Structure formats: C-alpha cells, structure tokens
Amino acid sequence: MKVAISGVSGLVGTALRSSLTSDGHDVIALSRRPSLPPLETITWDVENGRVDASGLEGVDAVVHLAGEPVAQRWNDPVKKAIRQSRVGSTRLLIEGLRSLKNPPKLLVSASAVGFYGNGGDAQLDESSPAGEGFLPDVCQEWEKTTMEALGLGIRAACVRIGIVLSTRGGALGKMLLPFKLGVGGPLGNGAQWMPWVHIDDIVGAFRFVISNDDLVGAVNGTTPNPVTNADFSKALGQALHRPAFLPVPSFGLKILFGEMSQILLEGQRAQPKKLLNTGYEFKYPHLPEALEDILNQRK
C-alpha cells in the first residue's frame, strides 16, 4: 500500500509513518519542504495555492494531518493561520485530486473533538451536533471541505482526534514537568471531560479507517473511557508518585492564554461509536494502563 501523509513530522504523523513503514508500506511525504529524506516528497505551498498533485497519481490513500498548532494564544493573525492551514490546505488538496486520472481511493483528514465545543456531561458520538465558537466553526468547515472528495469518487473520512497521550509531545509532554515537581493539579474546577487517547490507538484508528471501507465521514479518535480533568490529574500524579492537588485557577489560564483557554476549561465526553461498532479493539482503553505504558517508555 502507498500512503501520502501531510504533517508527517508531527506527533501523530511520525508515529503513523513508523507504523506503516514497519509493516512494509510505502509512505510519501506531502510537505512544504522540497525534501524529507529518506521519504519521497510531494511539495505544496498552501499559502500560495500550489501543489504538485501529479505525485498523488495512483496513491492508495492520503492522510492529511498538517495544521497550525491550536495550543497558542489566539489573535486575529493566529486564527487566520489556524483556519487557512486546515481549511485552505484541504481545499487545495481537493483541487489537486480533482485533476488526477487515477486518484487515491481514500482521503482521511484529521479533525478534532473541538468540533463539539463545550459538551458538558453529555456523551458525544459522531451524530452529536457541533458546538459554538471559533474551533467548532473551523472543524465544521474543515470536515465539509474534506467530504467534497466524495464527489470525486473518493472515500472520505475525518478522524476527530482527542488529547493524544505521548511523551514525545502534545499535552502530556507539557504536563510532565510540573507534575514531577509536585505542583501539578486540575485546570479550573477539574470537572471538564478529557477525551484522551494513547498514541498507539490514534495510529491504530487511522490505520483502521484506511483499511475499512465502511468508515465514511466523522470518526471519533478517542478512548471509550474519557475521564474528568480532576481524575486525569489524580491518575497522572499516582503514576508519577507525586501529589496532584494544586489547581490552576481559571482566571490564571485566561490571563495566560486569552480566548484559547476555553479549550483547556471546556471538555468533551466523546465516545468512539463508529470505531467500536466496526470492530476496532483499543489497545489501551483505560487511563492507568495507558499512562503506565507511556511513562515506562521514558525509563
């Protein structure tokens, strides 16, 4: 199988690439850089609307993971970059695919559980409505653009990624130091739900989508057992043998991160209904085992 991946150097992209190549599949990088040795590289320039789509001719699947980081203080230029790097890049990709005589059979794009906005305590599956705010709006437009591939005869799916647990980056990578120093704790009141997922399972979810023709549209890429932020903090403290009772007040997060703080203080009790219904078996469905595995990798 030949798979083209954008964002191949990111947290999920690196792990997905490693998983595919270790099983003998060919991976092509879709990148702004002209060369990413040892990978064959297709260059694109989202800002100027250019992509060498000919390199996608005959590829089995395209996995679109690239995007401006969301976890930064938002202002108008940052918001524009977040939207353009997701919606604009996907639109450019669709136009490139439209020009091919032998297009890929599948386009699977990343999305985010931020699609649901502040879900409160409601259990959210792929049929649940979008929330309100900047990030839900971006996710809706992003997914709508991805689904235009269906009109080209290409199966399309959007994996709504949760909080990926890995010590190589992401949220957990940032949390480890304060927790190891004994100054970790819940964010705000800690009641917000955390739709976490082990890095191996988000890679497994993408591979499952690639290989399963029945999966079309939105797919929640999260554990079947989300926890509240308070319970996550407690579990991480226990795994590190450190206290985890010092809360970070909401007003402090708002001062530090402005509008972006809402994604730290709001949560989604997401459920991976489609993955479960089509037979995906999570390697790490429960948080204690997931944290144990990840932290043992650092030893």
C-alpha positions in Angstrom: 0.0 0.0 0.0 1.2 3.5 -0.8 0.1 6.3 1.6 0.8 10.0 1.3 0.9 11.9 4.6 0.9 15.6 5.3 2.2 16.6 8.7 4.4 13.5 8.6 6.9 15.1 11.1 4.2 15.9 13.7 3.3 13.8 16.7 0.7 11.6 15.0 2.3 11.8 11.6 5.7 10.5 12.9 4.1 7.6 14.7 1.8 6.7 11.8 4.7 6.8 9.4 6.7 4.5 11.6 3.8 2.0 12.0 3.2 1.9 8.2 6.8 1.6 7.1 7.5 -1.1 9.7 4.8 -3.2 8.1 6.3 -2.7 4.6 4.0 0.0 3.3 5.4 2.9 1.2 5.0 6.4 2.7 5.2 9.6 0.7 5.5 13.0 2.5 3.3 15.9 1.5 5.4 18.8 2.7 6.3 22.5 2.3 9.9 21.3 2.3 11.3 20.1 -1.0 12.9 17.1 0.6 12.4 14.9 3.7 15.0 12.1 3.3 14.5 9.2 3.1 10.9 9.8 2.1 9.7 10.6 -1.4 8.3 14.1 -1.1 5.4 15.9 -2.9 5.8 19.6 -2.4 3.0 22.0 -1.7 2.6 25.7 -0.8 -0.7 26.2 0.9 -0.3 30.0 1.3 0.2 30.5 -2.4 -2.2 27.7 -3.5 0.3 25.4 -5.2 0.6 21.6 -5.0 2.4 19.1 -7.2 -0.7 16.8 -7.3 0.8 14.5 -10.0 2.8 12.8 -7.3 -0.6 11.6 -5.8 -1.4 9.7 -9.0 -2.1 6.0 -8.1 -1.5 6.5 -4.4 -3.9 4.3 -2.3 -4.7 6.8 0.5 -3.9 10.4 1.5 -3.8 11.2 5.2 -4.0 14.9 5.9 -2.6 15.8 9.3 -0.9 19.2 8.8 -2.1 22.2 10.6 -1.0 25.3 12.6 -0.9 24.5 16.3 -4.1 25.4 18.2 -2.4 25.5 21.6 -1.1 29.0 21.5 -2.5 32.4 22.4 -5.1 33.4 19.8 -5.3 36.7 18.0 -6.6 37.5 14.5 -3.4 36.5 12.6 -3.2 33.2 14.6 -6.8 32.4 14.0 -6.4 33.1 10.3 -3.4 30.8 10.2 -5.2 28.0 12.0 -8.2 28.2 9.6 -6.1 28.5 6.5 -3.7 25.7 7.5 -6.7 23.3 7.8 -9.5 24.5 5.6 -7.3 26.2 2.9 -4.9 23.2 2.7 -7.8 20.7 2.4 -9.4 22.8 -0.3 -6.0 22.9 -2.2 -5.7 19.1 -1.8 -9.3 18.6 -3.2 -8.4 20.7 -6.2 -5.3 18.7 -6.7 -7.1 15.4 -6.5 -9.7 16.7 -9.0 -7.0 16.9 -11.6 -5.9 13.3 -11.4 -6.8 10.5 -13.8 -6.1 7.8 -11.2 -6.8 9.4 -7.8 -6.4 7.8 -4.4 -9.2 5.6 -3.1 -9.3 7.5 0.2 -8.8 10.9 1.7 -8.7 10.8 5.5 -8.2 14.1 7.3 -7.6 14.9 10.9 -10.3 16.9 12.7 -10.7 17.5 16.4 -13.1 16.8 19.2 -13.2 20.6 19.5 -15.9 20.1 16.9 -18.3 19.6 19.8 -17.3 22.7 21.7 -18.2 22.6 25.4 -20.1 19.3 25.7 -20.7 19.4 29.4 -21.5 15.9 30.7 -23.3 14.8 27.6 -21.9 11.7 25.9 -21.0 12.7 22.4 -20.8 10.4 19.4 -20.3 11.2 15.7 -24.0 12.0 15.4 -23.9 14.8 18.0 -24.2 18.4 16.8 -21.3 20.8 16.5 -20.7 23.3 19.3 -20.4 27.1 19.1 -17.2 29.2 18.8 -14.1 29.5 16.8 -12.8 26.0 17.0 -16.1 24.2 16.2 -16.6 26.6 13.3 -13.1 25.7 11.9 -13.8 22.0 12.4 -17.1 22.1 10.6 -15.6 23.9 7.6 -12.6 21.6 7.6 -14.7 18.5 7.6 -17.1 19.9 5.0 -14.2 20.6 2.7 -12.8 17.1 3.2 -16.1 15.5 2.3 -16.0 17.1 -1.1 -13.8 14.2 -2.1 -16.9 12.0 -2.2 -18.0 13.9 -5.3 -14.7 12.8 -6.9 -15.5 9.1 -6.2 -13.0 9.1 -3.3 -14.0 7.7 0.1 -13.6 10.4 2.7 -13.3 10.3 6.5 -12.5 12.8 9.2 -10.9 11.5 12.4 -11.8 13.8 15.3 -8.6 13.5 17.4 -8.8 13.7 21.1 -5.9 14.5 23.6 -3.1 12.3 22.4 -1.0 10.8 25.2 2.6 10.6 24.3 5.9 11.7 26.0 7.1 12.8 22.6 4.9 15.9 22.6 1.4 17.0 22.9 -0.5 17.8 26.2 1.1 15.1 28.3 4.6 16.2 27.3 3.9 19.7 28.7 2.3 18.4 31.8 5.0 16.0 33.0 7.5 18.6 34.4 5.1 20.4 36.8 3.6 17.1 37.9 7.1 15.6 38.5 7.9 18.7 40.6 4.8 18.1 42.7 3.0 21.3 41.5 0.6 19.7 39.1 -3.2 19.6 39.5 -6.6 20.2 37.9 -7.3 23.0 35.5 -10.0 25.3 36.8 -12.5 23.2 38.7 -11.4 20.0 37.0 -14.9 19.0 36.0 -14.3 19.2 32.3 -14.1 15.9 30.4 -10.8 14.9 28.8 -11.3 12.7 25.6 -7.8 11.3 25.8 -6.3 8.6 23.5 -3.0 6.7 23.6 -0.7 7.4 20.7 -0.8 3.8 19.6 -4.6 3.8 19.5 -4.8 7.0 17.4 -2.4 5.5 15.0 -4.4 2.3 15.1 -7.6 4.3 14.5 -6.1 5.9 11.3 -4.9 2.5 10.1 -8.3 1.0 10.8 -10.0 3.8 8.8 -7.6 3.2 5.9 -8.4 -0.5 5.8 -12.1 -0.4 6.5 -14.2 0.7 3.5 -17.3 1.0 5.7 -15.9 4.1 7.6 -17.0 7.3 5.9 -17.5 10.8 7.4 -16.7 11.7 11.0 -14.9 9.2 13.3 -14.2 10.0 16.9 -10.5 9.1 17.6 -10.8 8.9 21.4 -10.8 6.3 24.1 -14.1 4.7 25.1 -13.3 5.8 28.7 -12.8 9.5 29.0 -12.2 11.0 32.4 -12.6 14.4 34.0 -9.6 16.6 34.2 -9.6 16.2 38.0 -9.5 12.4 37.6 -6.8 12.6 35.0 -4.6 14.8 37.2 -5.1 12.3 40.1 -4.1 9.3 37.8 -1.1 11.1 36.5 0.1 12.1 40.0 -0.3 8.5 41.1 1.6 7.2 38.1 4.4 9.6 38.9 4.2 9.0 42.7 3.7 12.8 43.1 0.9 14.9 44.7 -1.6 16.4 42.3 -3.8 18.7 44.3 -2.7 22.2 43.3 -5.4 23.5 40.9 -4.6 26.1 38.2 -7.3 28.7 38.6 -9.4 29.6 35.6 -8.6 33.3 35.8 -4.9 32.5 35.5 -5.4 30.4 32.4 -7.5 33.2 30.9 -4.7 35.7 31.6 -2.1 33.4 30.1 -3.9 32.2 27.1 -6.8 34.5 26.5 -9.6 33.1 24.3 -7.6 29.9 23.7 -8.1 29.0 27.4 -11.6 27.8 26.6 -10.3 24.6 25.1 -8.5 23.9 28.4 -11.5 24.7 30.6 -14.2 23.1 28.4 -14.4 19.4 27.6 -16.0 16.7 25.5 -17.2 13.4 26.8 -16.6 11.9 23.4 -17.4 8.3 22.5 -15.7 6.4 19.5 -19.0 4.8 18.5 -18.1 4.2 14.9 -14.8 2.6 15.7 -16.4 0.3 18.3 -19.3 -0.6 16.0 -17.0 -1.6 13.2 -14.8 -3.8 15.4 -11.8 -1.7 16.4 -10.2 -3.0 19.6 -8.4 -0.4 21.7 -5.0 -1.4 22.9 -5.2 1.0 25.9 -8.9 1.7 26.7 -8.2 2.6 30.3 -6.1 5.5 31.6 -3.9 3.8 34.3 -2.6 1.3 31.8 -2.1 3.9 29.1 -0.1 6.1 31.5 2.0 3.2 32.8 2.9 2.2 29.2 3.8 5.7 28.1 5.8 6.5 31.3 7.7 3.2 31.1 8.9 4.2 27.6 10.8 7.1 29.2 12.8 4.8 31.6 
